[in-house]
Amino acid sequence: MNSLAFALLLSLAFSATAATPEAAAQAVNAFGLDLHRQMPKEGNVCLSPHSIQSALGMTYLGASGATQEEMARVLHLPEDKEELGESFAALNEALEEARKNSAKEVEQMKKFGGSGEALKLHVANRLFGQKGYGFRETFLSSVKGHFGAPMEFMNFIRDPAGAAREINGWVEKQTQKRIRDLIPANGLAADTRLVLVNALYFEAAWASEFSTHATAPMQFHVNGSKSTAEVTTMSQRGSIRYLNGRGFQAVTLPYAGHDLHFLLIVPDRISDVSDVEKRLTTRTLLACAKADSREVILHLPKFKITPPTVPLGEVLQKMGMTTAFDKPRGSADFNAMAPKKPDDYLCISEVFHKTFFQIDEKGTEAAAATTVIMGKAAVALSPPQKPIELKADRPFLFAIQHAESGACLFFGRVSDPR
């Protein structure tokens, strides 16, 4: 039986479409929240819901029968594949428009003596397939049309390790060397048939930078404990979107261009980040993006998160995505990707994800990668008010969010900024 491997980062296809990004944004956030709740309850966590959802969304285009139904349920995807593809294309087009708007704003600022850096949003998508394997043209056309991923032929049968090095090198180049060794040792085998790779590099300056002179040591309740540790904390006062939610306060800090922002969610009580995580909904995330502006004095720790590669296969199966992993044996159905035969059919063997994230006074830098390995199966401003002071001095949640749709490119938790 042949196998299929996917190395999938964030895919952003910038194609013209009359569809809207709402369905894709809803799916990204709903699945992202579900997946985040499956992560360890302590420590720092960083995922890219858009990266993982896009990667699995491309895989979904090749699913059929019960496997397609199962993936649609777990991933919150529409059953209509065309609707899925068009909505993701619309969301990706909106993100590309955000990049262009940022560049225009910075250029305009420079005309009047200002300075700043435009949003860098580099996205690259590619399919690496076994030469001579019988992939369906309809699948290849759909992935290329909606996700912008061309095919490059490889020889996994003869040299899977060499193919892995070549793909990892390509990913490293696309992410400015922030994502290295996406496919781990022995991640590909002679029965690998396809690796889909989507790469994202994100770097953005704040619309209003933090002054380095205001950065100072402050106390932080590490892991939600009563005891504190000293961490380097930025401070800023300004008019920003603010939401007083159920058990938390949230603010959004816009990046240059104002189409994307950093979302900060701080629990009201020191030890309540887990409770806030349990109650968060897609509606709440959208409400944060659309909140009214208030005068806020914000204290936010600088932080950097570089977690190791995270295997997500067991997590996804626990969430209900089992037949895609050929459990029970013979149940995987990716007939829309390549013809399913009794002794030759495709299934997912593992999903890997890796991120990089850091913020400082100037802005944010982030990158993400998701790998799906498919292996051989045996068978408006408010009136002036008193400023609100918000201290992120306890475990908090964060996201990079598209302001209009509310879609989260990244989502995570900081329990220890050190």
Buried (B, 14 or more C-beta within 10 A) or exposed (E): BBBBBBBBBBBBBBBEBEBBBBBBBBBBBBBBBBBBEEBEEBBBBBBBBBBBBBBBBBBBBBBBBBBBBBBBEBBBBBEEBEBBBBBBBBBBBBBBBBBBBBBEBBEEBEEEEEEBBBBBBBBBBBBBBBEEBEBBEEBBEBBBBBBBBEBBEBEBBEBBBEBBBBBBEBBBEBBBEBBBBBBBEEBBBBBBBBBBBBBBBBBBBBBBBBEEEEBEEBEBBBBBEEEBBEBBBBBBEBBBBBBEBEEBBBBBBBBBBEBBBBBBBBBBEBBBBBBBBEEBEBEBBBBBBEBEBBBBEBBBBBBEBEBEBBBBBEBBBEBEBBBBBBBEEBBBBBBBBBEBEEEBBBBBBBBBBBBBBBBBBBBBBBBBBBBBBBBBBEEEEEEEEEBBEBBBBBBBBBBBBBBBBBBBBBBBBBBBBE
